[in-house]
């Protein structure tokens, strides 16, 4: 098996586990994620009250506020559902058949691979020369 085939198999496996909407079935926001954002929003309001009451300095306020804002932004990225036209017809149990269909162009396959994966990292082999070491391949998946 070539490296390209290995990456293609990983893509088809991932596409087979995606819902028709282009989201992983487990990617819907959890109550814990929503509660964490709500808690951060409350903490941000409390921090503002502390600053207004001069309980903390402006420098302290800015540092603490940045940390909270960063957490909220990170959580909200995970909660946003992006439409994925590129994956139309490519997800679910028919992923392999669609991938291998004649009308699937190489350009679209390449675009799907770039959308799904940020990179393929190949480490040094720990096996003797001439033996391919599949364990050294790490496919980095993009956040969907």
Backbone as ProteinMPNN parsed JSONL, in Angstrom:
{"seq_chain_A": "XXXXXXXXXXXXXXXXXXXXXXXXXXXXXXXXXXXXXXXXXXXXXXXXXXXXXXXXXXXXXXXXXXXXXXXXXXXXXXXXXXXXXXXXXXXXXXXXXXXXXXXXXXXXXXXXXXXXXXXXXXXXXXXXXXXXXXXXXXXXXXXX", "coords_chain_A": {"N_chain_A": [[0.854, -1.18, 0.0], [0.554, 2.188, -0.843], [1.604, 5.38, 0.482], [-0.198, 7.39, -0.241], [-2.536, 5.905, -0.665], [-2.968, 5.029, 1.918], [-3.578, 7.443, 3.265], [-5.855, 8.133, 1.826], [-7.57, 6.036, 2.578], [-7.843, 6.666, 5.276], [-9.229, 9.07, 5.004], [-11.627, 8.236, 3.759], [-12.616, 6.572, 5.746], [-13.085, 8.481, 7.791], [-14.952, 10.146, 6.465], [-17.032, 8.328, 6.243], [-17.897, 8.241, 8.851], [-18.942, 10.725, 9.28], [-21.801, 12.841, 9.639], [-24.605, 13.487, 7.455], [-24.822, 16.223, 7.29], [-22.258, 17.107, 7.302], [-20.955, 17.203, 9.662], [-19.253, 15.726, 12.425], [-20.793, 13.027, 14.078], [-20.62, 13.176, 16.822], [-20.11, 15.83, 17.251], [-21.891, 17.758, 18.035], [-22.785, 20.504, 20.117], [-22.198, 20.038, 23.543], [-24.008, 19.871, 26.657], [-22.254, 20.478, 28.688], [-20.32, 22.048, 27.415], [-21.826, 24.281, 26.623], [-22.636, 25.141, 29.164], [-20.14, 25.799, 30.209], [-19.428, 28.019, 28.646], [-21.475, 29.765, 29.424], [-20.823, 30.037, 32.152], [-18.335, 31.289, 31.92], [-19.181, 33.69, 30.769], [-20.65, 34.748, 32.895], [-18.572, 35.019, 34.735], [-17.04, 36.934, 33.45], [-18.762, 39.139, 33.576], [-18.804, 39.487, 36.342], [-16.122, 40.079, 36.783], [-15.975, 42.511, 35.467], [-17.59, 44.044, 37.166], [-15.99, 44.018, 39.457], [-13.799, 45.485, 38.569], [-15.03, 47.925, 37.987], [-15.79, 48.659, 40.546], [-13.338, 49.217, 41.55], [-11.859, 47.221, 42.756], [-9.922, 45.749, 41.61], [-6.958, 46.349, 39.637], [-6.569, 48.108, 36.483], [-4.722, 46.834, 34.838], [-4.686, 44.209, 35.929], [-7.341, 43.564, 35.409], [-7.389, 43.578, 32.582], [-5.649, 41.431, 31.952], [-6.963, 39.214, 33.161], [-9.434, 39.371, 31.864], [-8.71, 38.905, 29.189], [-7.938, 36.192, 29.297], [-10.403, 34.961, 29.892], [-11.99, 35.763, 27.699], [-10.577, 34.508, 25.625], [-11.03, 31.79, 26.279], [-13.81, 31.669, 25.915], [-14.02, 32.257, 23.165], [-12.655, 30.079, 22.072], [-14.316, 27.947, 22.851], [-16.678, 28.679, 21.555], [-15.966, 28.388, 18.884], [-15.995, 25.652, 18.668], [-18.666, 25.232, 18.87], [-19.893, 26.315, 16.68], [-21.621, 25.635, 13.718], [-20.594, 24.907, 10.63], [-21.577, 25.24, 7.265], [-20.959, 22.713, 4.887], [-20.386, 22.433, 1.857], [-18.613, 21.174, 0.206], [-18.543, 18.549, 1.042], [-20.931, 17.46, 0.273], [-22.893, 14.703, -0.412], [-20.8, 12.973, 0.082], [-20.581, 11.847, 2.568], [-21.239, 9.524, 5.266], [-22.523, 6.105, 5.057], [-22.153, 5.575, 2.328], [-19.773, 6.635, 1.557], [-17.324, 5.517, 0.511], [-18.142, 4.438, -1.987], [-18.981, 6.75, -3.315], [-16.603, 8.218, -3.306], [-15.013, 6.656, -4.979], [-16.362, 6.824, -7.36], [-16.809, 7.527, -10.876], [-17.448, 10.177, -11.523], [-16.275, 11.672, -9.558], [-13.883, 13.986, -9.239], [-10.286, 14.402, -9.459], [-9.478, 16.866, -8.496], [-11.525, 17.518, -6.711], [-11.253, 15.439, -4.875], [-8.707, 16.064, -3.869], [-9.283, 18.576, -2.715], [-11.062, 17.775, -0.706], [-9.398, 16.162, 0.87], [-7.591, 18.137, 1.762], [-9.356, 19.683, 3.226], [-10.16, 17.939, 5.258], [-7.752, 17.123, 6.491], [-4.897, 18.553, 8.063], [-2.293, 17.942, 7.716], [0.241, 15.446, 7.002], [2.345, 13.677, 8.94], [5.484, 12.228, 8.971], [7.444, 10.216, 10.806], [10.756, 9.125, 11.811], [11.717, 5.821, 10.939], [11.423, 2.896, 12.921], [11.926, 0.376, 12.234], [13.632, -2.335, 10.516], [15.627, -1.657, 7.551], [13.94, -1.517, 4.449], [11.546, -2.536, 5.36], [8.347, -1.397, 5.639], [7.184, 1.016, 7.876], [4.295, 1.526, 9.261], [3.407, 2.656, 11.604], [4.739, 5.01, 12.004], [3.471, 7.037, 10.735], [1.501, 9.866, 11.022], [-1.573, 11.279, 10.793], [-2.809, 14.43, 10.711], [-5.756, 15.696, 11.733], [-8.056, 18.188, 10.686], [-9.967, 20.552, 12.622], [-13.337, 20.011, 12.588]], "CA_chain_A": [[0.0, 0.0, 0.0], [1.285, 3.442, -0.916], [1.222, 6.386, 1.467], [-1.401, 8.056, -0.744], [-3.665, 5.007, -0.402], [-3.162, 5.033, 3.364], [-4.267, 8.694, 3.59], [-7.19, 8.023, 1.233], [-8.357, 5.147, 3.447], [-8.175, 7.437, 6.478], [-10.263, 10.039, 4.614], [-12.884, 7.513, 3.524], [-13.098, 6.158, 7.074], [-13.623, 9.671, 8.451], [-16.166, 10.534, 5.746], [-18.062, 7.354, 6.591], [-18.383, 8.527, 10.203], [-19.555, 12.047, 9.31], [-23.233, 12.895, 9.349], [-24.9, 14.075, 6.149], [-24.629, 17.67, 7.375], [-20.837, 17.432, 7.258], [-20.446, 17.297, 11.028], [-19.108, 14.455, 13.107], [-21.992, 12.745, 14.854], [-20.388, 13.579, 18.212], [-19.636, 17.213, 17.277], [-22.905, 18.707, 18.474], [-22.367, 21.072, 21.398], [-22.692, 19.345, 24.726], [-24.469, 20.745, 27.732], [-21.076, 20.92, 29.442], [-19.698, 23.127, 26.658], [-22.718, 25.432, 26.749], [-22.546, 25.591, 30.552], [-18.826, 26.42, 30.393], [-19.504, 29.355, 28.05], [-22.331, 30.563, 30.309], [-20.051, 30.326, 33.368], [-17.339, 32.295, 31.552], [-19.891, 34.961, 30.589], [-20.935, 35.259, 34.251], [-17.3, 35.432, 35.327], [-16.673, 38.173, 32.781], [-19.604, 40.196, 34.16], [-18.321, 39.696, 37.71], [-14.829, 40.743, 36.656], [-16.271, 43.908, 35.134], [-18.072, 44.686, 38.393], [-14.843, 44.194, 40.341], [-12.995, 46.578, 38.032], [-15.813, 49.148, 38.172], [-15.741, 48.986, 41.979], [-11.925, 49.464, 41.838], [-11.305, 46.138, 43.574], [-8.73, 45.276, 40.891], [-6.386, 47.376, 38.763], [-6.861, 47.958, 35.054], [-3.807, 45.818, 34.31], [-5.21, 42.905, 36.346], [-8.596, 43.374, 34.68], [-7.086, 43.242, 31.185], [-5.067, 40.081, 31.904], [-8.006, 38.24, 33.472], [-10.449, 39.449, 30.811], [-8.183, 38.235, 27.998], [-8.029, 34.746, 29.518], [-11.815, 34.552, 29.801], [-12.409, 35.967, 26.298], [-9.941, 33.442, 24.833], [-11.764, 30.54, 26.546], [-15.125, 31.77, 25.278], [-13.824, 32.167, 21.715], [-12.287, 28.688, 21.753], [-15.519, 27.125, 23.01], [-17.654, 29.045, 20.526], [-15.525, 27.784, 17.625], [-16.431, 24.258, 18.689], [-20.117, 25.198, 18.841], [-20.381, 26.827, 15.405], [-21.836, 24.639, 12.674], [-20.307, 25.497, 9.331], [-22.069, 24.442, 6.15], [-19.851, 22.09, 4.191], [-20.854, 22.031, 0.524], [-17.596, 20.301, -0.37], [-18.792, 17.167, 1.434], [-22.253, 17.005, -0.187], [-22.921, 13.381, -1.03], [-19.583, 12.205, 0.384], [-20.54, 11.389, 3.953], [-22.099, 8.406, 5.637], [-22.157, 4.757, 4.647], [-21.816, 5.483, 0.9], [-18.57, 7.456, 1.333], [-16.371, 4.833, -0.371], [-18.695, 4.346, -3.34], [-18.959, 8.095, -3.899], [-15.19, 8.57, -3.502], [-14.479, 5.886, -6.098], [-17.201, 7.024, -8.544], [-16.144, 8.172, -12.013], [-17.673, 11.624, -11.559], [-15.469, 12.304, -8.505], [-12.652, 14.455, -9.879], [-9.084, 14.463, -8.625], [-9.479, 18.174, -7.849], [-12.427, 17.465, -5.553], [-10.61, 14.56, -3.884], [-7.631, 16.849, -3.261], [-9.913, 19.591, -1.864], [-11.616, 17.085, 0.464], [-8.258, 15.786, 1.72], [-7.084, 19.366, 2.39], [-10.359, 20.116, 4.202], [-10.179, 17.004, 6.385], [-6.453, 16.941, 7.141], [-3.963, 19.676, 7.987], [-0.989, 17.45, 7.305], [0.657, 14.073, 7.251], [3.681, 13.731, 9.522], [6.153, 10.932, 8.885], [8.6, 10.168, 11.7], [11.795, 8.158, 11.45], [11.291, 4.432, 11.097], [12.103, 2.096, 13.929], [12.01, -0.983, 11.692], [14.792, -2.544, 9.642], [15.55, -1.124, 6.201], [13.161, -2.34, 3.516], [10.249, -2.856, 5.96], [7.623, -0.144, 5.804], [6.709, 1.198, 9.252], [3.052, 2.298, 9.22], [3.211, 3.327, 12.885], [5.42, 6.3, 12.018], [2.638, 7.998, 10.005], [0.481, 10.53, 11.833], [-2.399, 12.156, 9.983], [-3.352, 15.49, 11.555], [-7.108, 16.043, 11.282], [-8.546, 19.549, 10.947], [-11.163, 20.683, 13.439], [-14.515, 20.135, 11.71]], "C_chain_A": [[0.892, 1.232, 0.0], [0.784, 4.382, 0.17], [-0.07, 7.085, 1.042], [-2.65, 7.219, -0.468], [-4.0, 4.984, 1.086], [-3.956, 6.273, 3.788], [-5.693, 8.664, 3.03], [-8.086, 7.141, 2.09], [-8.765, 5.863, 4.731], [-9.284, 8.437, 6.178], [-11.608, 9.355, 4.438], [-13.473, 7.035, 4.844], [-13.741, 7.327, 7.802], [-14.922, 10.118, 7.784], [-17.323, 9.595, 6.077], [-18.659, 7.592, 7.969], [-19.021, 9.906, 10.329], [-21.052, 11.933, 9.049], [-23.427, 13.579, 8.003], [-24.659, 15.579, 6.147], [-23.163, 18.067, 7.276], [-20.239, 17.612, 8.626], [-20.236, 15.893, 11.561], [-20.334, 14.244, 13.985], [-21.836, 13.208, 16.298], [-20.01, 15.051, 18.34], [-20.699, 18.218, 17.7], [-22.518, 19.225, 19.848], [-23.0, 20.328, 22.573], [-23.205, 20.358, 25.729], [-23.282, 21.298, 28.514], [-20.398, 22.097, 28.737], [-20.527, 24.406, 26.777], [-22.652, 26.009, 28.157], [-21.218, 26.288, 30.821], [-18.813, 27.838, 29.824], [-20.35, 30.274, 28.931], [-21.583, 30.968, 31.578], [-18.985, 31.388, 33.085], [-17.986, 33.661, 31.35], [-20.211, 35.591, 31.95], [-19.658, 35.765, 34.912], [-16.828, 36.755, 34.718], [-17.473, 39.355, 33.344], [-19.138, 40.522, 35.577], [-16.986, 40.437, 37.71], [-15.019, 42.234, 36.349], [-16.761, 44.684, 36.364], [-16.924, 44.958, 39.361], [-13.983, 45.375, 39.879], [-13.712, 47.914, 38.247], [-15.769, 49.61, 39.63], [-14.31, 49.246, 42.456], [-11.331, 48.452, 42.819], [-10.056, 45.555, 42.931], [-8.255, 46.399, 39.981], [-6.768, 47.106, 37.304], [-5.971, 46.894, 34.436], [-4.288, 44.41, 34.668], [-6.482, 42.565, 35.562], [-8.319, 42.903, 33.249], [-6.538, 41.822, 31.055], [-6.147, 39.019, 32.124], [-9.072, 38.205, 32.374], [-9.982, 38.72, 29.559], [-8.278, 36.717, 28.133], [-9.452, 34.227, 29.35], [-12.309, 34.656, 28.361], [-11.831, 34.872, 25.405], [-10.659, 32.11, 25.028], [-13.117, 30.538, 25.853], [-14.991, 31.594, 23.763], [-13.504, 30.74, 21.294], [-13.509, 27.777, 21.836], [-16.531, 27.421, 21.916], [-17.262, 28.502, 19.162], [-16.001, 26.338, 17.535], [-17.948, 24.144, 18.558], [-20.687, 25.625, 17.49], [-20.503, 25.686, 14.403], [-21.634, 25.33, 11.336], [-20.914, 24.635, 8.238], [-20.887, 23.933, 5.334], [-20.352, 21.56, 2.856], [-19.887, 21.042, -0.111], [-17.902, 18.832, -0.093], [-20.162, 16.647, 1.007], [-22.144, 15.671, -0.908], [-21.748, 12.486, -0.701], [-19.561, 11.601, 1.774], [-21.471, 10.211, 4.163], [-21.649, 7.089, 5.034], [-21.771, 4.62, 3.17], [-20.545, 6.265, 0.55], [-17.612, 6.791, 0.345], [-16.876, 4.784, -1.807], [-18.647, 5.698, -4.042], [-17.529, 8.513, -4.216], [-14.634, 7.899, -4.763], [-15.271, 6.063, -7.393], [-16.446, 7.798, -9.618], [-16.298, 9.688, -12.003], [-16.909, 12.381, -10.467], [-14.121, 12.689, -9.107], [-11.481, 14.434, -8.906], [-9.01, 15.786, -7.878], [-10.361, 18.158, -6.603], [-11.834, 16.567, -4.471], [-9.523, 15.32, -3.129], [-8.212, 17.889, -2.301], [-10.477, 18.96, -0.591], [-10.49, 16.693, 1.414], [-7.699, 17.008, 2.444], [-8.048, 19.875, 3.454], [-10.307, 19.237, 5.454], [-8.88, 17.003, 7.189], [-5.566, 18.16, 6.964], [-2.582, 19.215, 7.555], [-0.801, 15.983, 7.6], [2.099, 14.143, 7.718], [4.275, 12.325, 9.502], [7.41, 11.001, 9.741], [9.617, 9.162, 11.177], [11.304, 6.746, 11.747], [12.102, 3.735, 12.173], [12.283, 0.658, 13.473], [13.223, -1.106, 10.784], [14.55, -1.975, 8.237], [14.786, -2.085, 5.298], [11.801, -2.753, 4.05], [9.538, -1.541, 6.227], [6.993, -0.097, 7.184], [5.483, 2.12, 9.254], [2.832, 3.093, 10.505], [3.858, 4.71, 12.934], [4.621, 7.392, 11.308], [1.578, 8.537, 10.945], [-0.274, 11.507, 10.957], [-3.068, 13.148, 10.92], [-4.682, 15.953, 10.982], [-7.434, 17.49, 11.628], [-9.753, 19.482, 11.871], [-12.356, 20.877, 12.507], [-15.653, 20.803, 12.417]], "O_chain_A": [[1.864, 1.308, 0.751], [-0.31, 4.209, 0.708], [-0.939, 7.343, 1.876], [-3.691, 7.753, -0.085], [-5.168, 4.926, 1.468], [-4.897, 6.17, 4.576], [-6.628, 9.119, 3.688], [-9.252, 7.474, 2.305], [-9.883, 5.696, 5.218], [-10.181, 8.635, 6.998], [-12.624, 9.853, 4.924], [-14.687, 7.085, 5.042], [-14.824, 7.184, 8.37], [-15.891, 10.436, 8.474], [-18.469, 10.033, 6.179], [-19.794, 7.195, 8.233], [-19.584, 10.229, 11.375], [-21.506, 11.043, 8.33], [-22.495, 14.186, 7.475], [-24.324, 16.149, 5.109], [-22.857, 19.255, 7.177], [-19.125, 18.122, 8.752], [-20.961, 14.97, 11.189], [-20.85, 15.196, 14.57], [-22.818, 13.593, 16.931], [-19.626, 15.489, 19.424], [-20.431, 19.42, 17.72], [-21.98, 18.475, 20.662], [-24.195, 20.036, 22.572], [-22.882, 21.544, 25.662], [-23.301, 22.449, 28.95], [-19.951, 23.039, 29.393], [-19.982, 25.486, 27.005], [-22.617, 27.227, 28.329], [-21.17, 27.26, 31.576], [-18.26, 28.752, 30.436], [-19.984, 31.427, 29.158], [-21.695, 32.107, 32.03], [-18.756, 32.278, 33.904], [-17.404, 34.681, 31.719], [-20.065, 36.799, 32.138], [-19.657, 36.808, 35.566], [-16.272, 37.598, 35.422], [-16.926, 40.437, 33.559], [-19.083, 41.688, 35.966], [-16.754, 41.316, 38.541], [-14.325, 43.093, 36.893], [-16.388, 45.839, 36.569], [-16.887, 46.004, 40.009], [-13.502, 46.162, 40.694], [-13.094, 48.906, 38.634], [-15.716, 50.808, 39.907], [-14.093, 49.472, 43.646], [-10.433, 48.769, 43.6], [-9.229, 44.943, 43.607], [-9.026, 47.281, 39.6], [-7.225, 46.019, 36.952], [-6.428, 46.126, 33.589], [-4.299, 43.521, 33.817], [-6.67, 41.433, 35.114], [-8.935, 41.952, 32.767], [-6.924, 41.091, 30.143], [-6.236, 38.048, 31.373], [-9.552, 37.135, 32.001], [-10.759, 37.999, 28.933], [-8.658, 36.033, 27.183], [-9.675, 33.181, 28.74], [-12.969, 33.746, 27.86], [-12.523, 34.363, 24.524], [-10.876, 31.376, 24.064], [-13.525, 29.531, 25.274], [-15.769, 30.86, 23.152], [-14.016, 30.249, 20.288], [-13.705, 26.925, 20.969], [-17.175, 26.505, 21.404], [-18.137, 28.184, 18.355], [-16.364, 25.859, 16.461], [-18.463, 23.091, 18.181], [-21.842, 25.327, 17.186], [-19.591, 24.872, 14.263], [-22.397, 26.218, 10.956], [-20.78, 23.412, 8.278], [-19.919, 24.664, 5.121], [-20.699, 20.385, 2.734], [-20.297, 20.171, -0.879], [-17.56, 17.965, -0.897], [-20.523, 15.518, 1.339], [-21.403, 15.528, -1.88], [-21.699, 11.344, -1.16], [-18.608, 10.906, 2.125], [-22.361, 9.939, 3.358], [-20.521, 6.972, 4.556], [-21.124, 3.642, 2.798], [-20.277, 6.523, -0.623], [-17.133, 7.453, -0.575], [-16.123, 5.059, -2.741], [-18.312, 5.78, -5.224], [-17.267, 9.095, -5.269], [-13.877, 8.51, -5.516], [-14.89, 5.508, -8.424], [-15.568, 8.609, -9.323], [-15.392, 10.408, -12.423], [-16.904, 13.612, -10.462], [-13.314, 11.822, -9.443], [-11.664, 14.447, -7.689], [-8.53, 15.829, -6.745], [-9.995, 18.714, -5.568], [-11.901, 16.893, -3.285], [-9.428, 15.232, -1.904], [-7.696, 18.069, -1.198], [-10.379, 19.549, 0.485], [-10.61, 16.87, 2.627], [-7.366, 16.92, 3.626], [-7.622, 20.433, 4.466], [-10.399, 19.738, 6.575], [-8.901, 16.895, 8.415], [-5.483, 18.733, 5.878], [-1.783, 20.02, 7.076], [-1.567, 15.364, 8.339], [2.975, 14.61, 6.989], [3.654, 11.364, 9.955], [8.334, 11.756, 9.436], [9.356, 8.441, 10.214], [10.561, 6.524, 12.703], [13.305, 3.956, 12.314], [12.741, -0.186, 14.243], [13.777, -0.102, 10.336], [13.407, -1.834, 7.802], [14.96, -3.302, 5.372], [10.975, -3.267, 3.295], [10.047, -0.679, 6.943], [6.346, -1.053, 7.614], [5.619, 3.344, 9.251], [2.136, 4.108, 10.486], [3.548, 5.501, 13.826], [5.044, 8.548, 11.281], [0.849, 7.778, 11.584], [0.309, 12.457, 10.435], [-3.81, 12.754, 11.821], [-4.74, 16.527, 9.894], [-7.128, 17.961, 12.723], [-10.471, 18.482, 11.901], [-12.372, 21.82, 11.716], [-16.72, 20.989, 11.831]]}, "name": "protein", "num_of_chains": 1, "seq": "XXXXXXXXXXXXXXXXXXXXXXXXXXXXXXXXXXXXXXXXXXXXXXXXXXXXXXXXXXXXXXXXXXXXXXXXXXXXXXXXXXXXXXXXXXXXXXXXXXXXXXXXXXXXXXXXXXXXXXXXXXXXXXXXXXXXXXXXXXXXXXXX"}
